[in-house]
Amino acid sequence: MSSLVLKIKNVSKQYRLGELGTGTFSHDLKRWWYKFKGKEDPYLTVGIENDRTKQGGDYVWALKDINFEVNNGEVLGIIGRNGAGKSTLLKVLAEITSPSKGDILIKGKIAALLEIGTGFHPELTGRENIYLNGAILGMTKSEVDENFNEIINFSGCQKYIDTPVKRYSSGMLVRLGFSVAAHLNTDILIIDEVLAVGDLEFQKKCIGKIQDVSKDGKTVLFVSHNMASIRNLCSRCLVIDKGNVIFNGDVDKAIDNYYKNINTEIQRVQLNDRKDRKGIGQVKFKSLEIINSDNSSINCGDSLQIKAKIKNLTGKNIRIYPSIIIYDSKGLRLLALSALLLNKSFDIEGMSEKEIIWKWNKCFLTPDDYYCDLYMVGGEMNRDIQDQVQHGFYFKVNSGDFFKTGIVNDNLDKVCADYSIN
């Protein structure tokens, strides 16, 4: 008996920019008829592979010729940069949207937890939303009744279960939403990055629950930017870039491939030209560089100075809180250099630039490749997300004589530490 539960064959998804449908009702009806007959959509336009768009920018391929299979009980990781096509793929698999081309074969029931609060009504209480969300996911009332106490206990929202969810924090919504989905009697569970909002304790509970689900023979598709979670949970991993699967296999090799691709992209596209950034964009990071290095490379123990150029694109003065979050080559978050946590703000005048420098007397990072997420809030409420760039900067730490003793630190598993003997 075959253990195959999911087969994706030549799946593509095309969107038309700036317009819904084909433009006329008759064309939409013709498109539906061709799909019903199993024929190719006559309005599909092949895009240019390097940017997934048609000449002129009218069409975009969010996915292009995706092929893979998933077996029963497998936890499949899916990683890729923002805008790579991960969420589109999951929406196609969850039948939220239809593929433009290709076939999807699903064996069993599938459920998806894609966005915070999906299926929740803000005016209803947590108790009422458990039944509503359960029904949307395909649970009967008796199934919800049977699992109700476990759902509440797992979510940790017992105290607020009879409070309208519009008063819940985003973390509480994630807890409740994941708890409902995790107790669903489904064959395939799809999870898209929502665990990043929960606290550390709840993330551990979720990881344990996902492991239990896979041991019970159920299949999990897990999208995350947290490489540690991918490494701990997944037995296999896909890397998606620009709508294509560029790697399918071993988790460690997939993560290495992912970061190699990021490094190439960072070197190819200047920070100022990055289009996959988030935020309202009144103030943006223009560039980042290591001052005392010509090639984004530093030795362990040397002085490290990272300089950011920030530009105000408005005509008014804005107070900002810039931050850099540093990750190692395995995706582990090491440092958060947060001006917000220090309550250290900077005023930047309208239509001007400002330079901000983070300094270390000694670089204490061990030899490895490091990647930085850039994050900046500010504005009238001091909390508006102005600019957010995932993997906006890359630098390399080489072996070095940290203590100036003539002994070079070249072991990734050892941390430099001083000591004394009394």
C-alpha positions as CSV (number, residue, x, y, z in Angstrom):
1,M,0.0,0.0,0.0
2,S,1.4,3.4,-1.0
3,S,2.3,5.9,1.8
4,L,2.0,8.8,-0.6
5,V,-0.6,11.4,0.7
6,L,0.3,14.5,-1.4
7,K,1.5,14.8,-5.0
8,I,2.2,18.1,-6.7
9,K,2.7,17.9,-10.5
10,N,3.7,20.9,-12.6
11,V,1.8,23.4,-10.5
12,S,1.9,27.0,-11.5
13,K,0.0,30.1,-10.3
14,Q,-0.3,33.3,-12.3
15,Y,-1.7,36.6,-11.1
16,R,-2.6,39.6,-13.2
17,L,-1.4,42.8,-11.6
18,G,-3.8,45.6,-10.9
19,E,-6.9,43.8,-12.2
20,L,-9.1,40.9,-11.0
21,G,-10.1,38.3,-13.6
22,T,-9.5,38.7,-17.3
23,G,-11.3,42.0,-17.6
24,T,-14.6,40.8,-19.0
25,F,-17.3,38.5,-17.9
26,S,-17.3,36.5,-21.1
27,H,-13.5,35.9,-20.8
28,D,-13.9,34.8,-17.2
29,L,-16.7,32.4,-18.3
30,K,-14.5,31.1,-21.1
31,R,-11.6,30.6,-18.6
32,W,-13.9,28.6,-16.3
33,W,-15.2,26.4,-19.2
34,Y,-11.6,25.6,-20.3
35,K,-10.7,24.6,-16.7
36,F,-13.9,22.5,-16.4
37,K,-12.9,20.6,-19.6
38,G,-9.4,20.1,-18.3
39,K,-7.9,22.3,-21.1
40,E,-5.1,24.9,-20.7
41,D,-6.2,28.4,-19.7
42,P,-6.2,30.4,-23.0
43,Y,-5.3,33.6,-21.1
44,L,-2.1,32.5,-19.4
45,T,1.0,34.4,-20.4
46,V,4.4,32.9,-19.9
47,G,6.6,35.2,-17.8
48,I,10.2,36.0,-17.8
49,E,12.0,33.7,-15.4
50,N,14.3,36.2,-13.8
51,D,11.5,38.4,-12.3
52,R,8.5,36.1,-12.9
53,T,6.7,38.9,-14.9
54,K,5.5,39.4,-18.4
55,Q,7.1,42.1,-20.5
56,G,5.3,45.3,-19.4
57,G,4.6,44.0,-15.9
58,D,1.0,42.9,-16.4
59,Y,1.4,39.3,-15.2
60,V,3.4,37.6,-12.5
61,W,4.1,33.9,-11.9
62,A,3.9,33.4,-8.1
63,L,4.6,29.7,-8.7
64,K,6.2,28.0,-11.7
65,D,6.2,24.3,-12.4
66,I,6.3,23.1,-8.8
67,N,6.8,19.3,-8.4
68,F,7.2,17.3,-5.2
69,E,5.6,14.4,-3.2
70,V,4.9,14.0,0.5
71,N,4.6,10.7,2.3
72,N,2.4,9.8,5.3
73,G,3.8,10.9,8.6
74,E,6.4,13.2,7.1
75,V,7.1,16.7,8.4
76,L,8.1,18.7,5.3
77,G,9.8,22.1,5.9
78,I,9.4,24.8,3.3
79,I,11.8,27.8,3.4
80,G,12.5,30.8,1.3
81,R,12.8,34.5,1.3
82,N,9.8,36.9,1.6
83,G,7.9,36.8,-1.7
84,A,9.4,33.5,-2.8
85,G,6.0,31.9,-3.2
86,K,5.7,29.9,0.0
87,S,2.4,31.2,1.2
88,T,0.9,31.0,-2.3
89,L,1.9,27.4,-2.5
90,L,0.2,26.6,0.8
91,K,-3.0,28.5,-0.2
92,V,-3.1,26.4,-3.4
93,L,-2.7,23.2,-1.4
94,A,-5.3,24.3,1.1
95,E,-7.7,25.0,-1.8
96,I,-8.0,28.7,-0.8
97,T,-7.0,29.6,-4.4
98,S,-6.8,27.4,-7.5
99,P,-3.6,26.7,-9.5
100,S,-3.4,28.2,-13.0
101,K,-1.8,25.0,-14.3
102,G,-0.9,21.6,-13.0
103,D,-2.4,18.9,-10.8
104,I,-2.7,18.3,-7.0
105,L,-3.5,14.9,-5.7
106,I,-4.5,14.8,-2.0
107,K,-5.2,11.6,-0.1
108,G,-7.2,12.4,3.1
109,K,-8.4,15.5,4.9
110,I,-6.3,18.7,4.8
111,A,-6.4,21.6,7.3
112,A,-4.4,24.9,7.2
113,L,-3.3,27.5,9.8
114,L,-2.1,30.2,7.5
115,E,-2.7,33.6,9.2
116,I,-3.3,34.9,12.6
117,G,-7.0,34.9,13.5
118,T,-8.1,33.2,10.3
119,G,-11.8,32.2,10.8
120,F,-12.2,34.1,14.0
121,H,-15.0,36.7,14.5
122,P,-13.8,39.6,16.6
123,E,-17.1,40.1,18.3
124,L,-17.5,36.5,19.4
125,T,-15.8,35.1,22.6
126,G,-13.0,32.6,22.5
127,R,-15.4,29.9,23.4
128,E,-17.7,30.7,20.5
129,N,-14.8,31.1,18.1
130,I,-13.5,27.6,19.0
131,Y,-16.7,26.2,17.6
132,L,-16.8,28.6,14.7
133,N,-13.1,27.9,13.7
134,G,-13.6,24.2,14.2
135,A,-16.5,24.2,11.9
136,I,-14.6,26.1,9.2
137,L,-11.7,23.6,9.5
138,G,-14.2,20.7,9.1
139,M,-14.8,19.6,12.7
140,T,-18.3,18.5,13.8
141,K,-19.8,20.0,17.0
142,S,-19.4,16.6,18.7
143,E,-15.7,16.6,17.8
144,V,-15.2,20.1,19.2
145,D,-17.1,19.1,22.3
146,E,-14.8,16.1,22.7
147,N,-11.6,18.1,22.4
148,F,-12.9,21.4,23.9
149,N,-11.1,21.2,27.3
150,E,-7.8,20.1,25.7
151,I,-8.0,23.0,23.2
152,I,-8.5,25.5,26.0
153,N,-5.8,24.0,28.2
154,F,-3.3,23.8,25.4
155,S,-3.9,27.5,24.4
156,G,-3.5,28.8,27.9
157,C,-6.4,31.2,27.4
158,Q,-8.7,29.7,30.1
159,K,-9.0,33.0,31.9
160,Y,-10.2,34.9,28.8
161,I,-12.2,32.2,27.1
162,D,-15.5,34.1,27.5
163,T,-14.0,37.4,26.4
164,P,-14.5,38.7,22.8
165,V,-11.3,37.9,20.8
166,K,-11.1,41.5,19.6
167,R,-9.6,42.1,23.0
168,Y,-7.0,39.3,22.5
169,S,-3.4,40.1,21.7
170,S,-1.9,38.6,18.4
171,G,-0.1,36.0,20.5
172,M,-3.4,34.9,22.2
173,L,-5.0,34.6,18.8
174,V,-2.2,32.4,17.6
175,R,-2.4,30.2,20.7
176,L,-6.2,29.7,20.2
177,G,-6.0,29.2,16.5
178,F,-3.1,26.7,16.6
179,S,-4.8,24.8,19.5
180,V,-8.0,24.3,17.4
181,A,-6.0,23.2,14.3
182,A,-3.7,20.9,16.3
183,H,-6.7,19.0,17.8
184,L,-8.4,18.6,14.4
185,N,-8.7,15.0,13.2
186,T,-6.9,15.7,9.9
187,D,-4.5,13.8,7.7
188,I,-2.4,16.8,6.5
189,L,-1.8,19.9,8.6
190,I,-0.4,23.1,7.0
191,I,1.3,25.7,9.3
192,D,2.6,29.0,7.9
193,E,5.0,30.9,10.2
194,V,2.3,31.7,12.8
195,L,4.4,30.3,15.6
196,A,6.8,33.2,15.3
197,V,4.3,35.4,17.2
198,G,3.9,33.1,20.2
199,D,6.2,33.2,23.3
200,L,9.1,30.7,23.8
201,E,7.1,28.5,26.1
202,F,4.2,28.2,23.7
203,Q,6.6,27.6,20.8
204,K,8.0,24.6,22.7
205,K,4.5,23.3,23.2
206,C,3.7,23.7,19.5
207,I,6.9,21.9,18.5
208,G,6.0,19.0,20.8
209,K,2.5,18.9,19.4
210,I,3.7,18.8,15.8
211,Q,6.1,16.0,16.7
212,D,3.2,14.0,18.3
213,V,1.0,14.6,15.3
214,S,3.7,13.2,12.9
215,K,4.2,10.2,15.2
216,D,0.5,9.5,14.9
217,G,1.0,9.1,11.2
218,K,-0.2,12.5,10.1
219,T,1.6,14.7,7.7
220,V,2.7,18.3,8.4
221,L,3.8,21.0,6.0
222,F,5.7,23.6,8.0
223,V,6.8,27.1,6.7
224,S,9.1,29.1,8.9
225,H,12.0,31.5,8.8
226,N,13.3,30.0,12.1
227,M,15.9,27.6,10.9
228,A,16.3,26.0,14.4
229,S,12.6,25.0,14.3
230,I,13.0,23.6,10.7
231,R,16.1,21.6,11.8
232,N,14.4,20.2,14.9
233,L,11.0,19.3,13.3
234,C,11.5,18.4,9.7
235,S,12.7,15.2,8.1
236,R,13.0,16.9,4.6
237,C,13.0,20.5,3.3
238,L,12.1,22.4,0.2
239,V,13.8,25.7,-0.7
240,I,11.6,28.0,-2.9
241,D,13.0,31.0,-4.7
242,K,11.1,33.2,-7.2
243,G,8.3,30.7,-7.5
244,N,10.6,27.7,-8.2
245,V,11.7,24.8,-6.0
246,I,15.5,25.1,-6.1
247,F,16.2,22.4,-3.6
248,N,14.4,19.3,-2.3
249,G,16.2,17.0,0.2
250,D,18.2,16.9,3.4
251,V,17.4,19.6,5.9
252,D,21.0,20.8,6.7
253,K,21.8,20.9,3.0
254,A,18.6,22.8,2.3
255,I,19.4,25.4,4.9
256,D,23.0,25.8,3.5
257,N,21.4,26.2,0.0
258,Y,19.0,28.8,1.4
259,Y,21.8,30.9,2.9
260,K,24.1,30.6,-0.1
261,N,21.2,31.9,-2.2
262,I,20.7,34.8,0.3
263,N,24.4,35.7,0.2
264,T,24.3,35.8,-3.6
265,E,21.2,38.0,-3.6
266,I,22.6,40.4,-1.0
267,Q,25.8,40.8,-3.0
268,R,23.8,41.3,-6.3
269,V,21.1,43.7,-5.1
270,Q,22.0,46.8,-3.1
271,L,20.0,47.4,0.1
272,N,18.6,50.6,-1.3
273,D,17.2,48.7,-4.2
274,R,15.5,45.9,-2.2
275,K,11.8,45.7,-3.1
276,D,10.8,42.9,-0.6
277,R,10.9,45.3,2.4
278,K,7.9,46.0,4.7
279,G,6.8,49.1,6.5
280,I,5.2,52.4,5.7
281,G,8.5,53.6,4.2
282,Q,8.7,57.2,5.5
283,V,12.2,56.5,6.6
284,K,14.3,53.7,5.1
285,F,17.7,52.0,5.5
286,K,19.8,53.1,2.5
287,S,22.9,51.1,3.1
288,L,24.9,49.1,5.7
289,E,28.6,48.5,5.9
290,I,31.4,47.5,8.2
291,I,33.6,50.6,8.5
292,N,36.9,48.9,9.2
293,S,36.6,46.3,6.4
294,D,36.6,46.5,2.6
295,N,34.9,43.2,2.0
296,S,32.3,42.6,4.8
297,S,34.8,40.4,6.6
298,I,36.2,40.8,10.1
299,N,38.5,38.8,12.3
300,C,37.4,37.5,15.7
301,G,38.8,39.9,18.3
302,D,39.0,42.9,16.0
303,S,37.1,46.1,16.5
304,L,33.7,45.9,14.8
305,Q,31.8,48.9,13.6
306,I,28.6,48.6,11.5
307,K,27.4,51.8,10.0
308,A,23.9,52.3,8.7
309,K,22.8,55.2,6.4
310,I,19.1,56.1,6.9
311,K,17.1,58.4,4.8
312,N,14.0,60.4,5.6
313,L,11.8,60.5,2.4
314,T,9.3,62.9,3.8
315,G,9.3,66.7,4.4
316,K,8.8,66.4,8.1
317,N,11.1,65.6,11.1
318,I,10.7,62.0,12.3
319,R,12.0,60.3,15.5
320,I,13.2,56.8,14.8
321,Y,14.4,53.6,16.6
322,P,16.6,51.5,14.3
323,S,17.6,47.9,15.2
324,I,19.8,45.1,13.8
325,I,19.1,41.5,14.5
326,I,22.0,39.1,13.9
327,Y,21.7,35.4,13.0
328,D,24.4,32.8,12.4
329,S,24.6,30.5,9.4
330,K,22.2,28.0,11.0
331,G,19.5,30.6,11.4
332,L,19.9,31.0,15.2
333,R,19.1,34.5,16.5
334,L,22.2,35.7,18.4
335,L,21.9,39.4,19.1
336,A,19.2,42.1,18.9
337,L,20.9,45.5,18.7
338,S,17.7,47.4,19.5
339,A,17.5,51.1,20.0
340,L,13.9,50.6,21.0
341,L,14.8,48.3,23.9
342,L,17.4,50.9,25.1
343,N,14.8,53.7,24.5
344,K,17.5,55.3,22.4
345,S,15.9,57.4,19.7
346,F,17.3,59.5,16.8
347,D,15.7,62.5,15.2
348,I,16.1,62.8,11.4
349,E,15.1,65.9,9.6
350,G,12.9,65.9,6.5
351,M,14.4,64.9,3.2
352,S,17.8,64.3,4.9
353,E,20.1,61.4,5.7
354,K,21.6,60.2,9.0
355,E,24.4,57.8,9.8
356,I,24.2,55.5,12.8
357,I,27.1,53.3,14.0
358,W,27.0,50.2,16.2
359,K,30.4,49.6,17.9
360,W,32.2,46.7,19.6
361,N,35.7,47.1,20.9
362,K,36.2,43.4,20.2
363,C,34.2,41.2,17.9
364,F,33.3,38.2,20.1
365,L,31.5,36.2,17.4
366,T,33.2,33.0,16.5
367,P,34.2,32.3,12.8
368,D,31.0,31.9,10.7
369,D,28.8,33.6,8.2
370,Y,26.3,36.1,9.8
371,Y,23.1,37.6,8.4
372,C,21.2,40.7,9.7
373,D,17.6,41.6,9.7
374,L,17.0,45.3,9.7
375,Y,14.1,46.8,11.6
376,M,13.1,50.4,12.3
377,V,10.0,51.9,14.0
378,G,9.2,55.6,14.5
379,G,6.8,58.3,13.5
380,E,4.0,60.1,15.3
381,M,3.3,57.2,17.6
382,N,6.9,56.0,17.8
383,R,5.7,52.5,17.1
384,D,4.9,52.6,13.3
385,I,7.0,50.0,11.4
386,Q,9.0,52.3,9.1
387,D,11.2,49.8,7.4
388,Q,11.8,46.1,7.8
389,V,14.2,44.1,5.6
390,Q,14.8,40.4,6.0
391,H,18.5,39.4,5.5
392,G,19.5,43.0,4.6
393,F,23.1,42.6,5.4
394,Y,25.8,39.8,5.4
395,F,29.2,39.7,7.0
396,K,31.8,37.0,7.7
397,V,33.9,36.5,10.8
398,N,37.3,34.9,10.3
399,S,39.6,33.2,12.8
400,G,41.4,35.6,15.0
401,D,43.6,36.1,18.1
402,F,40.9,37.2,20.5
403,F,43.1,37.5,23.6
404,K,46.3,38.6,21.7
405,T,48.1,35.6,23.0
406,G,49.2,34.3,19.6
407,I,46.5,31.5,19.8
408,V,44.0,31.8,17.0
409,N,40.4,30.9,17.7
410,D,39.3,28.7,14.8
411,N,36.9,26.3,16.4
412,L,33.2,27.0,15.9
413,D,32.2,25.0,19.0
414,K,34.4,26.9,21.4
415,V,33.4,30.3,22.9
416,C,36.1,32.7,24.0
417,A,36.0,33.3,27.7
418,D,38.5,34.7,30.3
419,Y,38.9,33.2,33.7
420,S,40.8,33.7,37.0
421,I,42.2,31.3,39.6
422,N,41.9,32.3,43.3
